[in-house]
Amino acid sequence: MSATDVDYERLLAFRTALRRFLQWSEQEALAAGLTSAQYQLLVVIRGLSDPPGPTVGEIAAELLVRHHSAGELVHRAEEAGLVRTHADAADHRVVRVSLTGRGRAALRALAPRHIEEIRRLAPLIGRLALPDVVASSVP
């Protein structure tokens, strides 16, 4: 399949909408006193819904970063009072991460606005879908 002019226009529109959302998200996090990475970390911890908390390795996988980068992010977030780390009950070599009250409050303040923005963008993204890609992905 060869891309058409319309495909490239849709691709550009999608990338622009995605980058605008990410820039908006970063500004929202900064206005709440967080870095964008800290907000993403809080979403990962809450989104994985693991009662003892996710491991640093699981966080790294979700954030698409290296283990040591996730570890540094967790360390800075812990210093900021957003998360706490603790050893896994079954394997004390494994570090688990959970939200603190401050982290939960920051997430409660930011997440609804992000969900609202994603809902606002959903129709736009749906209109930008490449018909051939959507059709070929249906089983």
LINDACOR-V608181 format. One record per pair of residues at least 4 apart in sequence whose ideal C-beta (glycine too) atoms are under 7 Angstrom apart, sorted by the first residue. I is the first residue (numbers start at 1). J is the second residue. Records with the same first field share a line. If there is no record, write none. Layout:
I=J, J
This chain:
1=132
3=7, 8
5=9
6=10
7=11, 130
8=12
9=13
10=14, 128, 130
11=15
12=16
13=17, 128
14=18, 125, 128
15=19
16=20
17=21, 121, 124, 125
18=22
19=23
20=24
21=25, 117, 121
22=26
23=27
24=28, 117
25=29, 36, 114
26=30, 36
27=31
28=32, 110, 113
29=34, 35, 36, 38, 39, 110
32=106, 109, 110
34=38, 39, 106
36=40
37=41, 73
38=42, 77, 80, 82
39=43, 110
40=44, 63
41=45, 59, 73, 74, 77
42=46, 82, 99, 103, 106, 107
43=47
44=48, 54, 59, 62, 63
45=53, 54, 83, 97, 98, 99
46=99, 107
48=54, 58
50=54
52=88, 89, 96
53=96, 97, 98
54=58, 59, 96, 97
55=94, 95, 96
56=60, 67, 70, 71, 74, 95, 97
57=61, 67
58=62
59=63, 70, 74, 97
60=65, 66, 67, 69, 70
63=70
65=69, 70
67=71
68=72
69=73
70=74
71=75
72=76
73=77
74=78, 83, 85, 97
75=79
76=80
77=82, 83
78=83, 84, 85
81=100, 102
82=100, 102, 103, 106
83=97, 98, 99, 100, 103
84=98, 100
85=95, 96, 97
86=96
87=92, 94, 95
88=92, 94, 96
99=103, 104, 107
101=105
102=106
103=107
104=108
105=109
106=110
107=111
110=114
111=115
112=116
113=117
114=118
115=119
116=120
117=121
118=122
121=125
122=126
123=127
124=128
129=133, 134
130=134
131=135
132=136
133=137
